[in-house]
Amino acid sequence: MIAYFLLVHRYPEQFKRLFRAIHDPRNFYLIHVDKNSGPELDSGIRDFLSAYPNAAILKSEKALWGGYSLVDAALRGMAELLQMSPDWEYFINLSGQDFPLKSQSEIRQFLTANRGTEFIKVLNQQTERPDTMARVRRYAIESEDGIVQTDASRPFLQGATPYIGNQWMVVSRRFCQFVTHDPRTDRYKAFYKNTFIADEGFFQTVMMNTAVHGTIHNDDLRAIDWAPDGLIKLRPRTFTIADAPMLIANPALFARKFDQSVDKEIFTALENHIRGVERPPLQPRRQPALVTKTLVAA
């Protein structure tokens, strides 16, 4: 069984197509509607989910890009899903602008074959992404109006190494239990509350500096086309129907991002693909597992 956590902030009809595409009565689903999106979106999604007994809504809070509020939402989502059922094995987080590339049967088959593996993008932030070290060195403050990076500098956590990736992951129940409830993770939570873009480093750093998890595979199982975008160095390019052949052939389980205001045809193409194509069992994508790391006393 799989526990899905979905972050939604707009496009209710697009969310409904995503939900139907990933729904399976054996799974569990928890949806967080960004409080910034207003009561109408929240109400509409609640009405839609009332037909699904294995779905629930997480208490809405404001979720700001770049802020720890996104980490907090994921931690609250993990904790709530752990209470919803003792049976699920994997946690998968998605945004409302993601879409699956495989059926739930295929995804379940893949995860069963790779039971215990953690799928998450991980890079040593100091050696491989030194350009991002200001995110953790400069003291950041999140407020109702946004995130401010102050000029105050501070050292990283003693005895730990910072890691970076992105916010998307497919991780084990064991890791979810550890990161939400174990007091050994408290110092990471306290530190990352005042970092910039914490959701792209918090979970990687906890996992790589502790031992309560499975084998780490440097892959988030997503198809994302990162494209330059002004002051933001890279953003996910929006997929359209022209990308359908590439996405259908892609070994990833999910893709992002999609935008119904740009192209609706791509949803139909992927829905038909998921429903109608028989494929051989999925194998892990050919990327090396991270088998060496620096451990500290967690």
C-alpha positions as CSV (number, residue, x, y, z in Angstrom):
1,M,0.0,0.0,0.0
2,I,1.0,3.6,-0.7
3,A,0.4,6.8,1.2
4,Y,0.0,9.8,-1.1
5,F,0.4,13.4,0.1
6,L,-0.7,16.1,-2.4
7,L,0.0,19.8,-2.2
8,V,-2.7,21.8,-4.0
9,H,-2.9,25.6,-4.5
10,R,-4.9,26.0,-7.7
11,Y,-6.7,24.3,-10.7
12,P,-9.3,22.1,-8.9
13,E,-10.3,20.4,-12.2
14,Q,-6.7,19.5,-12.9
15,F,-6.4,18.1,-9.3
16,K,-9.4,15.9,-9.9
17,R,-7.9,14.4,-13.0
18,L,-4.6,13.7,-11.1
19,F,-6.5,12.2,-8.2
20,R,-8.5,9.9,-10.4
21,A,-5.4,8.8,-12.2
22,I,-3.6,7.8,-8.9
23,H,-6.6,6.5,-7.0
24,D,-6.7,2.9,-5.7
25,P,-8.9,1.8,-2.9
26,R,-5.9,0.1,-1.3
27,N,-4.0,3.3,-0.9
28,F,-4.4,6.3,1.4
29,Y,-4.5,9.9,0.3
30,L,-4.0,13.1,2.2
31,I,-4.5,16.5,0.6
32,H,-3.2,19.9,1.8
33,V,-4.9,22.9,0.2
34,D,-2.7,26.0,0.6
35,K,-4.5,28.5,2.9
36,N,-3.4,31.3,0.5
37,S,-5.7,29.8,-2.1
38,G,-8.9,30.7,-0.3
39,P,-12.0,28.9,1.0
40,E,-13.6,28.2,-2.4
41,L,-10.8,25.9,-3.5
42,D,-10.8,24.1,-0.1
43,S,-14.5,23.6,-0.1
44,G,-14.6,22.3,-3.7
45,I,-11.9,19.7,-3.0
46,R,-13.6,18.6,0.2
47,D,-16.8,18.0,-1.7
48,F,-15.0,16.0,-4.3
49,L,-13.1,13.9,-1.8
50,S,-16.3,13.1,0.1
51,A,-16.9,10.2,-2.3
52,Y,-13.5,8.6,-1.4
53,P,-13.3,7.0,2.1
54,N,-9.5,6.5,1.9
55,A,-8.9,10.3,1.4
56,A,-8.7,13.1,3.9
57,I,-7.8,16.8,4.1
58,L,-4.9,18.0,6.2
59,K,-5.5,21.2,8.2
60,S,-4.7,24.0,5.8
61,E,-1.8,26.4,6.5
62,K,-0.1,29.0,4.4
63,A,2.7,27.3,2.3
64,L,5.2,29.8,0.9
65,W,7.8,28.9,-1.7
66,G,11.2,29.0,-0.1
67,G,9.9,28.7,3.4
68,Y,10.0,26.0,6.1
69,S,6.2,25.9,5.9
70,L,6.6,23.4,3.0
71,V,8.7,21.1,5.2
72,D,6.2,21.6,8.0
73,A,3.3,20.6,5.7
74,A,5.2,17.4,4.6
75,L,6.0,16.5,8.2
76,R,2.4,17.0,9.3
77,G,1.3,15.0,6.3
78,M,3.5,12.1,7.1
79,A,2.4,12.1,10.7
80,E,-1.3,12.2,9.7
81,L,-0.9,9.4,7.2
82,L,0.9,7.3,9.8
83,Q,-2.2,7.6,12.0
84,M,-4.6,6.9,9.1
85,S,-3.3,3.3,8.6
86,P,-0.6,1.0,10.0
87,D,-0.4,-0.8,6.7
88,W,1.1,1.4,4.0
89,E,4.8,1.0,3.2
90,Y,5.7,4.0,1.0
91,F,5.1,7.8,1.2
92,I,4.9,9.7,-2.1
93,N,4.5,13.4,-2.2
94,L,3.0,15.2,-5.3
95,S,1.9,18.6,-6.2
96,G,-1.4,19.4,-7.9
97,Q,0.5,20.0,-11.1
98,D,2.1,16.5,-11.3
99,F,0.7,13.5,-13.2
100,P,1.5,9.8,-13.1
101,L,3.2,8.0,-16.0
102,K,2.4,4.5,-14.8
103,S,-0.6,2.8,-13.4
104,Q,-1.0,2.1,-9.7
105,S,-0.5,-1.6,-10.4
106,E,2.8,-0.9,-12.0
107,I,3.9,1.5,-9.3
108,R,3.0,-0.9,-6.6
109,Q,4.8,-3.7,-8.4
110,F,7.9,-1.5,-8.7
111,L,7.9,-0.5,-5.0
112,T,7.4,-4.1,-3.9
113,A,10.4,-5.2,-6.0
114,N,12.4,-2.5,-4.4
115,R,11.0,-2.7,-0.9
116,G,13.1,-0.7,1.7
117,T,14.7,1.6,-0.9
118,E,14.5,5.3,-0.4
119,F,14.1,7.2,-3.7
120,I,15.2,10.8,-3.3
121,K,17.6,13.2,-5.1
122,V,20.7,13.8,-3.0
123,L,23.9,15.8,-3.5
124,N,26.5,16.9,-1.1
125,Q,25.7,20.6,-0.8
126,Q,29.2,21.7,0.1
127,T,31.1,19.9,-2.6
128,E,28.5,19.6,-5.4
129,R,26.3,22.7,-5.0
130,P,28.5,25.2,-3.1
131,D,26.6,28.0,-4.9
132,T,23.6,27.2,-2.7
133,M,25.4,27.2,0.7
134,A,24.0,30.7,1.5
135,R,20.6,29.0,1.8
136,V,21.7,27.3,5.0
137,R,24.4,29.8,6.2
138,R,22.3,33.0,6.1
139,Y,19.6,33.2,8.8
140,A,16.2,33.4,7.1
141,I,12.9,34.5,8.5
142,E,9.5,33.4,7.2
143,S,6.5,35.6,7.8
144,E,3.0,36.2,6.4
145,D,4.6,38.4,3.7
146,G,7.3,36.1,2.5
147,I,10.8,34.9,3.3
148,V,13.7,37.3,4.1
149,Q,17.3,36.2,4.0
150,T,19.1,38.3,6.6
151,D,22.8,39.2,6.6
152,A,23.3,37.2,9.7
153,S,25.6,34.2,9.1
154,R,25.8,31.0,11.2
155,P,27.7,27.7,11.0
156,F,26.0,24.5,9.9
157,L,25.0,21.9,12.5
158,Q,28.0,20.6,14.3
159,G,29.1,17.1,13.1
160,A,26.6,17.1,10.2
161,T,27.0,17.6,6.5
162,P,24.4,19.6,4.5
163,Y,22.7,17.8,1.5
164,I,20.5,19.1,-1.2
165,G,18.1,17.8,-3.9
166,N,14.5,18.8,-4.4
167,Q,11.3,18.4,-2.4
168,W,10.0,15.3,-4.2
169,M,10.5,11.8,-2.8
170,V,9.3,8.2,-2.5
171,V,10.4,7.2,1.0
172,S,9.7,4.3,3.4
173,R,7.3,4.3,6.3
174,R,10.3,3.6,8.5
175,F,11.9,6.9,7.5
176,C,8.6,8.8,7.9
177,Q,8.2,7.5,11.5
178,F,11.7,8.5,12.3
179,V,11.7,12.0,10.8
180,T,8.3,12.9,12.3
181,H,8.6,11.4,15.8
182,D,12.2,10.7,16.8
183,P,13.8,13.4,19.0
184,R,17.1,12.9,17.2
185,T,15.6,14.9,14.3
186,D,14.7,17.9,16.5
187,R,17.9,19.7,15.9
188,Y,17.5,19.5,12.1
189,K,14.0,20.9,12.4
190,A,15.1,23.7,14.6
191,F,18.0,24.7,12.3
192,Y,16.1,24.4,9.0
193,K,13.2,26.6,10.2
194,N,15.5,29.5,9.5
195,T,17.0,28.5,6.1
196,F,16.0,29.4,2.6
197,I,14.3,26.8,0.4
198,A,14.4,24.3,3.3
199,D,12.2,21.7,1.5
200,E,15.1,21.0,-1.0
201,G,17.5,20.1,1.7
202,F,15.9,19.1,5.0
203,F,14.9,15.6,4.3
204,Q,18.1,14.8,2.4
205,T,20.2,16.1,5.3
206,V,18.3,14.2,7.9
207,M,18.5,11.0,5.9
208,M,22.2,11.3,5.0
209,N,23.3,12.1,8.5
210,T,21.3,9.4,10.3
211,A,20.9,5.7,9.9
212,V,17.1,5.0,10.2
213,H,16.3,4.4,6.6
214,G,16.7,2.0,3.7
215,T,19.3,2.0,0.9
216,I,19.3,5.4,-0.7
217,H,18.8,5.6,-4.5
218,N,19.7,9.0,-6.0
219,D,16.5,9.2,-8.0
220,D,13.1,10.8,-7.1
221,L,11.3,8.8,-9.9
222,R,10.1,12.0,-11.6
223,A,10.4,13.2,-15.2
224,I,11.2,16.9,-14.9
225,D,12.6,19.2,-17.6
226,W,14.5,21.9,-15.8
227,A,14.7,25.1,-17.9
228,P,16.3,28.5,-17.2
229,D,13.9,31.2,-16.1
230,G,15.2,34.6,-15.3
231,L,16.4,35.2,-11.8
232,I,15.3,31.7,-10.8
233,K,18.0,29.6,-12.4
234,L,15.8,26.7,-13.2
235,R,12.1,25.9,-13.2
236,P,10.2,22.8,-14.4
237,R,9.1,23.3,-18.0
238,T,5.4,22.8,-18.6
239,F,4.7,19.7,-20.6
240,T,2.3,19.7,-23.5
241,I,0.9,17.2,-25.9
242,A,4.1,17.4,-28.0
243,D,5.9,15.8,-25.0
244,A,3.5,12.8,-24.9
245,P,5.8,10.3,-26.8
246,M,8.8,11.2,-24.6
247,L,6.7,10.9,-21.3
248,I,5.1,7.6,-22.3
249,A,8.5,6.1,-23.0
250,N,10.0,7.6,-19.8
251,P,10.9,5.1,-17.0
252,A,9.9,7.6,-14.3
253,L,6.8,7.0,-12.3
254,F,5.6,10.6,-12.3
255,A,6.2,13.8,-14.2
256,R,5.9,17.5,-13.5
257,K,4.7,20.0,-14.3
258,F,1.4,20.3,-16.2
259,D,-0.9,23.3,-16.6
260,Q,-4.5,23.0,-17.8
261,S,-4.4,26.6,-19.0
262,V,-1.6,25.8,-21.3
263,D,-2.5,22.3,-22.6
264,K,-5.3,19.9,-21.7
265,E,-4.6,17.3,-24.4
266,I,-1.6,15.9,-22.5
267,F,-3.8,14.7,-19.7
268,T,-6.0,12.7,-22.0
269,A,-2.9,11.1,-23.7
270,L,-1.4,10.1,-20.3
271,E,-4.8,8.8,-19.0
272,N,-5.2,6.6,-22.1
273,H,-1.6,5.4,-21.7
274,I,-2.1,4.4,-18.1
275,R,-5.4,2.7,-18.7
276,G,-4.6,0.9,-21.9
277,V,-1.1,-0.2,-22.4
278,E,0.4,-3.5,-21.1
279,R,4.0,-3.1,-20.2
280,P,6.7,-5.4,-18.7
281,P,7.6,-5.1,-15.0
282,L,9.5,-1.9,-14.2
283,Q,13.1,-2.0,-13.2
284,P,15.0,0.7,-11.2
285,R,16.4,3.5,-13.3
286,R,20.1,3.1,-13.9
287,Q,21.5,5.4,-11.3
288,P,23.9,4.3,-8.6
289,A,22.6,3.9,-5.1
290,L,24.3,6.0,-2.5
291,V,26.1,3.5,-0.4
292,T,28.7,5.7,1.2
293,K,27.9,8.7,3.4
294,T,29.1,10.5,6.5
295,L,27.2,9.4,9.6
296,V,27.1,11.2,12.9
297,A,25.5,10.3,16.2
298,A,21.9,11.1,15.4
